[in-house]
Amino acid sequence: MLLGIGIDILSLSRFEGVIARRGFQAVAKRICCARELDEFGALRDDPGLRIRYLSGRWVRVAPHFSSALTLSYSAGREPVCGLGLGLIRAWNRWAIKEAAYKSLYPYVKTTFRSFDLRKSKGGQPKLHLIGHTTPEKSHGDGDGDGDSNIDVEAVDLVASLSHDAGVVVGVVIAQRRK
C-alpha cells in the first residue's frame, strides 16, 4: 500500500547559509543518525580524500569539511566544484530525509535522525527507517483505514537523489508491505 510520496529541493547556497550560521557539526548532529555521524568523523580525519567523481562531474574535495563553493570551468566546459565531501553528503542527506519525512507524514512522525542513508552496491541511495519514530494515532485521510497504526518495520522507502546547477532533489516513495 502506498503511504506517500515526498519530494524536497534544496539550494546549495541556502544550505551553505545554514552551515555558516549554525556550524557544520551542529547541522550534522541534527540531520545524521549515529552511524552517519561516525562516518563523517572518519572522513574528516582522512587527508587522502581529494577527488571524488560525483554525478558525472569531478568534485575537488578538501580534506576537511568546507562550506565554500567555487565553480570553475575545465577545457571541456564542465563545471568543477570545490566542495568538501562532508558538505555534499550532508546536503544530500538533508534533501532525501526531508523528502522521506514528507512521504510518511501523517502516518509516522519522524526526525532527520529517524533515517539512515547508505549507498547500494550500484551506488543508488538506500534509505532505512530506524528509531526515533512515533506513529500517528489517527491520520483521518478518509481512505477507510481509520486509526490504523503503521508498523515501521513493515515500511519500505524507495529513494532517489539528483543534483545539478547548485540544487539537489530528493524523492522518496513510502509503502507499507502487506
Backbone as CSV, one residue per row, in Angstrom:
resi,resn,N_x,N_y,N_z,CA_x,CA_y,CA_z,C_x,C_y,C_z
1,MET,0.843,-1.181,0.000,0.000,0.000,0.000,0.888,1.244,0.000
2,LEU,0.582,2.140,-0.882,1.316,3.400,-0.956,0.936,4.271,0.233
3,LEU,1.931,4.697,0.992,1.692,5.620,2.105,1.827,7.061,1.653
4,GLY,2.819,7.330,0.810,3.002,8.696,0.357,4.226,8.870,-0.513
5,ILE,4.279,10.020,-1.153,5.414,10.413,-1.978,5.903,11.752,-1.445
6,GLY,7.189,11.842,-1.190,7.768,13.093,-0.706,8.840,13.585,-1.653
7,ILE,8.934,14.893,-1.780,9.969,15.497,-2.619,10.520,16.721,-1.901
8,ASP,11.820,16.935,-2.027,12.436,18.129,-1.461,13.484,18.637,-2.438
9,ILE,13.520,19.934,-2.612,14.510,20.594,-3.459,15.275,21.556,-2.565
10,LEU,16.596,21.457,-2.590,17.423,22.274,-1.708,18.524,22.949,-2.505
11,SER,18.633,24.244,-2.341,19.681,25.038,-2.975,20.953,24.952,-2.137
12,LEU,22.080,24.726,-2.797,23.341,24.659,-2.071,23.647,25.983,-1.382
13,SER,23.351,27.102,-2.021,23.650,28.397,-1.397,22.831,28.574,-0.116
14,ARG,21.588,28.121,-0.119,20.771,28.189,1.098,21.350,27.276,2.178
15,PHE,21.757,26.079,1.777,22.328,25.132,2.734,23.646,25.658,3.294
16,GLU,24.458,26.288,2.447,25.705,26.883,2.928,25.432,27.968,3.964
17,GLY,24.335,28.732,3.775,23.956,29.748,4.754,23.625,29.134,6.103
18,VAL,22.926,27.998,6.082,22.616,27.283,7.326,23.909,26.840,7.998
19,ILE,24.839,26.297,7.214,26.131,25.855,7.753,26.891,27.047,8.344
20,ALA,26.891,28.177,7.638,27.610,29.365,8.109,27.029,29.876,9.426
21,ARG,25.699,29.847,9.556,25.059,30.345,10.783,25.195,29.386,11.959
22,ARG,25.039,28.105,11.702,24.967,27.129,12.800,26.231,26.314,12.987
23,GLY,27.057,26.232,11.963,28.253,25.410,12.029,27.975,24.005,11.518
24,PHE,28.988,23.435,10.865,28.789,22.139,10.245,28.466,21.060,11.264
25,GLN,29.174,21.051,12.389,28.943,19.987,13.375,27.528,20.033,13.931
26,ALA,27.003,21.219,14.194,25.635,21.335,14.715,24.621,20.830,13.696
27,VAL,24.837,21.155,12.428,23.924,20.684,11.382,24.039,19.174,11.236
28,ALA,25.266,18.658,11.245,25.463,17.209,11.128,24.781,16.476,12.282
29,LYS,24.891,17.011,13.488,24.240,16.373,14.646,22.724,16.390,14.517
30,ARG,22.198,17.401,13.843,20.745,17.486,13.674,20.229,16.497,12.631
31,ILE,20.965,16.308,11.542,20.422,15.510,10.438,20.962,14.092,10.347
32,CYS,22.032,13.772,11.049,22.653,12.454,10.896,22.302,11.520,12.045
33,CYS,22.049,10.263,11.698,21.891,9.240,12.732,23.291,8.930,13.282
34,ALA,23.370,8.120,14.316,24.651,7.834,14.970,25.673,7.243,13.998
35,ARG,25.264,6.311,13.147,26.193,5.704,12.201,26.744,6.743,11.228
36,GLU,25.886,7.641,10.759,26.323,8.675,9.826,27.288,9.653,10.496
37,LEU,27.039,9.985,11.748,27.967,10.869,12.469,29.344,10.227,12.585
38,ASP,29.375,8.923,12.850,30.656,8.210,12.904,31.356,8.259,11.546
39,GLU,30.587,8.084,10.476,31.146,8.139,9.128,31.733,9.519,8.838
40,PHE,31.020,10.581,9.197,31.526,11.936,8.992,32.817,12.167,9.764
41,GLY,32.861,11.703,11.008,34.066,11.865,11.813,35.270,11.200,11.172
42,ALA,35.068,10.010,10.622,36.163,9.287,9.979,36.620,9.996,8.710
43,LEU,35.703,10.549,7.938,36.073,11.251,6.709,36.856,12.518,6.998
44,ARG,36.492,13.215,8.044,37.156,14.476,8.363,38.635,14.244,8.634
45,ASP,38.968,13.075,9.162,40.352,12.784,9.509,41.135,12.127,8.373
46,ASP,40.551,11.976,7.210,41.207,11.304,6.090,41.726,12.330,5.084
47,PRO,43.034,12.670,5.161,43.574,13.671,4.243,43.693,13.167,2.808
48,GLY,43.518,11.867,2.582,43.637,11.311,1.243,42.435,11.575,0.349
49,LEU,41.360,12.085,0.927,40.170,12.352,0.107,40.364,13.663,-0.651
50,ARG,40.662,13.580,-1.924,40.882,14.783,-2.722,39.886,14.902,-3.874
51,ILE,39.684,13.825,-4.565,38.813,13.927,-5.742,37.800,12.795,-5.700
52,ARG,36.591,13.122,-5.877,35.525,12.111,-5.987,34.750,12.401,-7.262
53,TYR,34.378,11.353,-7.875,33.545,11.511,-9.060,32.101,11.515,-8.588
54,LEU,31.382,12.586,-8.871,30.047,12.753,-8.315,29.099,13.195,-9.413
55,SER,28.110,12.424,-9.669,27.035,12.786,-10.597,27.555,13.234,-11.960
56,GLY,28.567,12.516,-12.466,29.067,12.832,-13.799,30.040,13.986,-13.857
57,ARG,30.387,14.574,-12.725,31.320,15.704,-12.708,32.398,15.437,-11.675
58,TRP,33.578,15.946,-11.941,34.647,15.837,-10.954,34.415,16.843,-9.852
59,VAL,34.568,16.397,-8.638,34.426,17.283,-7.494,35.738,17.269,-6.735
60,ARG,36.354,18.419,-6.598,37.579,18.511,-5.809,37.195,18.549,-4.346
61,VAL,37.778,17.671,-3.587,37.369,17.522,-2.201,38.479,17.980,-1.275
62,ALA,38.150,18.900,-0.403,39.096,19.345,0.612,39.212,18.259,1.673
63,PRO,40.336,18.166,2.391,40.469,17.144,3.421,39.664,17.474,4.674
64,HIS,38.979,18.583,4.686,38.150,18.969,5.833,36.776,19.349,5.303
65,PHE,35.835,19.546,6.170,34.504,19.950,5.738,34.539,21.432,5.421
66,SER,34.262,21.760,4.183,34.294,23.138,3.731,32.901,23.569,3.336
67,SER,32.553,24.788,3.648,31.257,25.278,3.194,31.422,26.204,1.999
68,ALA,32.624,26.236,1.442,32.860,27.125,0.305,32.556,26.411,-1.000
69,LEU,31.850,27.063,-1.861,31.549,26.534,-3.187,32.260,27.411,-4.205
70,THR,33.102,26.793,-5.015,33.743,27.540,-6.085,33.506,26.786,-7.378
71,LEU,33.065,27.476,-8.383,32.847,26.859,-9.685,33.886,27.384,-10.659
72,SER,34.484,26.483,-11.375,35.386,26.873,-12.447,35.066,25.976,-13.634
73,TYR,35.623,26.285,-14.767,35.328,25.501,-15.952,36.615,24.938,-16.522
74,SER,36.572,23.647,-16.813,37.718,22.990,-17.432,37.668,23.248,-18.936
75,ALA,38.631,22.706,-19.645,38.669,22.896,-21.098,37.403,22.369,-21.762
76,GLY,36.802,21.327,-21.206,35.584,20.752,-21.764,34.331,21.479,-21.325
77,ARG,34.471,22.578,-20.638,33.357,23.404,-20.171,32.455,22.699,-19.161
78,GLU,32.959,21.674,-18.513,32.196,21.030,-17.446,32.523,21.736,-16.137
79,PRO,31.523,22.070,-15.335,31.807,22.721,-14.070,32.595,21.815,-13.136
80,VAL,33.513,22.401,-12.428,34.272,21.682,-11.412,33.960,22.355,-10.087
81,CYS,33.445,21.609,-9.152,33.012,22.177,-7.878,34.058,21.917,-6.815
82,GLY,34.423,22.918,-6.049,35.341,22.743,-4.941,34.581,22.605,-3.636
83,LEU,33.885,21.500,-3.465,33.076,21.275,-2.267,33.762,20.294,-1.349
84,GLY,33.629,20.481,-0.054,34.047,19.463,0.887,33.105,18.277,0.774
85,LEU,33.656,17.066,0.832,32.832,15.865,0.715,31.779,15.825,1.810
86,GLY,32.121,16.282,2.994,31.151,16.295,4.082,29.958,17.176,3.779
87,LEU,30.203,18.327,3.152,29.104,19.225,2.801,28.196,18.577,1.769
88,ILE,28.788,17.913,0.773,27.988,17.241,-0.250,27.118,16.175,0.385
89,ARG,27.694,15.365,1.254,26.924,14.290,1.877,25.827,14.839,2.772
90,ALA,26.113,15.890,3.501,25.085,16.483,4.366,23.977,17.104,3.527
91,TRP,24.343,17.756,2.436,23.384,18.376,1.516,22.437,17.317,0.973
92,ASN,22.981,16.184,0.507,22.157,15.078,0.021,21.263,14.528,1.124
93,ARG,21.841,14.339,2.308,21.077,13.772,3.421,19.908,14.674,3.810
94,TRP,20.146,15.967,3.852,19.074,16.895,4.214,17.899,16.730,3.254
95,ALA,18.163,16.765,1.948,17.093,16.699,0.947,16.363,15.359,0.977
96,ILE,17.101,14.256,1.052,16.452,12.947,0.999,15.678,12.672,2.282
97,LYS,16.200,13.126,3.415,15.497,12.892,4.680,14.263,13.787,4.803
98,GLU,14.327,14.986,4.282,13.144,15.856,4.263,12.066,15.241,3.372
99,ALA,12.469,14.689,2.231,11.512,14.011,1.347,10.920,12.782,2.032
100,ALA,11.733,12.049,2.777,11.237,10.865,3.496,10.214,11.265,4.553
101,TYR,10.506,12.340,5.276,9.550,12.844,6.268,8.204,13.128,5.600
102,LYS,8.254,13.825,4.470,7.022,14.189,3.757,6.278,12.960,3.246
103,SER,7.006,11.911,2.874,6.351,10.708,2.355,5.635,9.921,3.449
104,LEU,6.064,10.061,4.684,5.480,9.292,5.791,4.429,10.051,6.591
105,TYR,4.491,11.369,6.568,3.549,12.154,7.354,2.177,12.122,6.691
106,PRO,1.100,11.928,7.407,0.914,11.918,8.854,0.922,10.527,9.484
107,TYR,1.281,9.497,8.725,1.241,8.138,9.256,2.265,7.895,10.352
108,VAL,3.466,8.403,10.156,4.550,8.215,11.121,5.260,9.548,11.294
109,LYS,5.422,9.968,12.536,6.194,11.187,12.808,7.660,10.796,12.930
110,THR,8.502,11.549,12.258,9.930,11.248,12.250,10.743,12.521,12.453
111,THR,12.042,12.334,12.619,13.011,13.425,12.603,14.057,13.071,11.550
112,PHE,14.979,13.971,11.277,16.063,13.661,10.354,16.810,12.403,10.802
113,ARG,17.000,12.265,12.117,17.774,11.143,12.650,17.013,9.821,12.639
114,SER,15.762,9.857,12.176,14.969,8.627,12.060,15.362,7.812,10.835
115,PHE,16.234,8.362,10.009,16.596,7.713,8.751,18.101,7.515,8.665
116,ASP,18.497,6.399,8.067,19.901,6.095,7.815,20.068,5.971,6.305
117,LEU,20.872,6.854,5.728,21.094,6.864,4.282,22.412,6.171,3.971
118,ARG,22.326,5.160,3.124,23.508,4.425,2.668,23.459,4.331,1.149
119,LYS,24.513,3.779,0.585,24.535,3.532,-0.856,24.459,2.030,-1.091
120,SER,23.718,1.640,-2.133,23.696,0.236,-2.534,25.004,-0.068,-3.257
121,LYS,25.224,-1.326,-3.572,26.433,-1.704,-4.307,26.509,-0.990,-5.647
122,GLY,25.358,-0.687,-6.231,25.322,0.022,-7.509,25.402,1.532,-7.373
123,GLY,25.461,2.050,-6.141,25.582,3.481,-5.910,24.273,4.215,-5.677
124,GLN,23.139,3.505,-5.745,21.851,4.145,-5.515,21.650,4.383,-4.019
125,PRO,20.917,5.440,-3.670,20.650,5.684,-2.249,19.724,4.613,-1.677
126,LYS,20.061,4.135,-0.483,19.226,3.178,0.252,18.882,3.847,1.573
127,LEU,17.616,4.074,1.779,17.155,4.787,2.967,16.458,3.800,3.894
128,HIS,16.897,3.777,5.150,16.322,2.873,6.140,15.667,3.690,7.244
129,LEU,14.467,3.299,7.614,13.760,3.910,8.732,14.253,3.227,9.998
130,ILE,14.831,4.017,10.905,15.353,3.465,12.158,14.633,4.137,13.317
131,GLY,15.107,4.030,14.528,14.449,4.550,15.723,13.936,5.970,15.630
132,HIS,13.521,6.508,16.746,13.024,7.882,16.879,11.701,8.113,16.173
133,THR,10.904,7.083,15.955,9.642,7.281,15.256,8.474,7.161,16.214
134,THR,7.454,7.934,15.966,6.229,7.911,16.758,5.057,7.771,15.803
135,PRO,4.327,6.639,15.861,3.173,6.516,14.973,2.111,7.541,15.319
136,GLU,1.458,8.050,14.302,0.318,8.936,14.499,-0.853,8.103,14.999
137,LYS,-1.655,8.652,15.899,-2.817,7.926,16.408,-3.921,7.847,15.365
138,SER,-4.076,8.884,14.571,-5.120,8.882,13.551,-4.669,9.739,12.390
139,HIS,-4.819,9.222,11.199,-4.446,10.041,10.045,-5.661,10.623,9.357
140,GLY,-6.852,10.080,9.579,-8.094,10.693,9.126,-8.094,11.191,7.704
141,ASP,-7.532,10.417,6.771,-7.491,10.884,5.390,-8.675,10.403,4.564
142,GLY,-9.608,9.700,5.201,-10.818,9.297,4.505,-10.660,8.118,3.571
143,ASP,-9.546,7.370,3.672,-9.374,6.239,2.764,-9.895,4.927,3.338
144,GLY,-10.579,5.001,4.482,-11.166,3.806,5.055,-10.254,3.052,5.992
145,ASP,-9.021,3.496,6.171,-8.107,2.789,7.055,-8.316,3.137,8.520
146,GLY,-9.084,4.173,8.813,-9.365,4.538,10.198,-8.126,4.890,10.977
147,ASP,-8.034,4.316,12.182,-6.926,4.622,13.086,-5.803,3.597,12.985
148,SER,-5.527,3.091,11.810,-4.516,2.043,11.692,-3.159,2.567,12.141
149,ASN,-2.468,1.751,12.932,-1.107,2.073,13.330,-0.162,1.457,12.313
150,ILE,0.847,2.176,11.949,1.812,1.708,10.965,2.970,1.054,11.703
151,ASP,3.250,-0.192,11.375,4.420,-0.884,11.901,5.621,-0.410,11.084
152,VAL,6.513,0.340,11.716,7.634,0.911,10.963,8.548,-0.172,10.397
153,GLU,8.507,-1.370,10.962,9.295,-2.475,10.416,8.741,-2.939,9.074
154,ALA,7.486,-2.613,8.787,6.841,-3.035,7.543,6.785,-1.911,6.507
155,VAL,7.610,-0.886,6.682,7.631,0.245,5.752,8.876,0.149,4.873
156,ASP,8.664,0.230,3.576,9.767,0.297,2.615,9.858,1.719,2.083
157,LEU,11.083,2.212,1.958,11.326,3.542,1.409,12.152,3.401,0.136
158,VAL,11.643,3.925,-0.954,12.358,3.919,-2.225,12.811,5.355,-2.461
159,ALA,14.127,5.550,-2.574,14.684,6.901,-2.619,15.450,7.159,-3.910
160,SER,15.440,8.421,-4.323,16.227,8.851,-5.470,16.751,10.256,-5.205
161,LEU,17.994,10.489,-5.593,18.645,11.797,-5.458,19.159,12.251,-6.817
162,SER,19.066,13.540,-7.054,19.670,14.108,-8.252,20.163,15.504,-7.906
163,HIS,21.314,15.888,-8.456,21.801,17.241,-8.220,22.450,17.790,-9.471
164,ASP,22.201,19.094,-9.671,22.742,19.794,-10.826,22.561,21.291,-10.594
165,ALA,23.469,22.070,-11.104,23.365,23.531,-11.099,23.066,24.113,-9.726
166,GLY,23.689,23.547,-8.685,23.554,24.128,-7.355,22.312,23.745,-6.584
167,VAL,21.561,22.753,-7.059,20.403,22.263,-6.306,20.447,20.741,-6.238
168,VAL,19.869,20.204,-5.177,19.703,18.759,-5.038,18.211,18.491,-4.883
169,VAL,17.747,17.404,-5.493,16.351,16.992,-5.399,16.329,15.599,-4.796
170,GLY,15.566,15.436,-3.736,15.363,14.130,-3.123,13.913,13.721,-3.285
171,VAL,13.690,12.476,-3.698,12.343,11.938,-3.856,12.281,10.619,-3.107
172,VAL,11.222,10.433,-2.313,11.041,9.190,-1.567,9.604,8.716,-1.721
173,ILE,9.456,7.433,-2.017,8.151,6.782,-2.036,8.110,5.864,-0.824
174,ALA,7.103,6.054,0.030,6.924,5.210,1.211,5.783,4.243,0.938
175,GLN,6.040,2.972,1.205,4.996,1.978,1.020,5.003,0.985,2.170
176,ARG,3.826,0.481,2.468,3.673,-0.495,3.545,3.578,-1.874,2.916
177,ARG,4.431,-2.790,3.424,4.347,-4.178,2.978,3.089,-4.795,3.546
178,LYS,2.414,-5.608,2.745,1.190,-6.273,3.223,1.504,-7.600,3.832
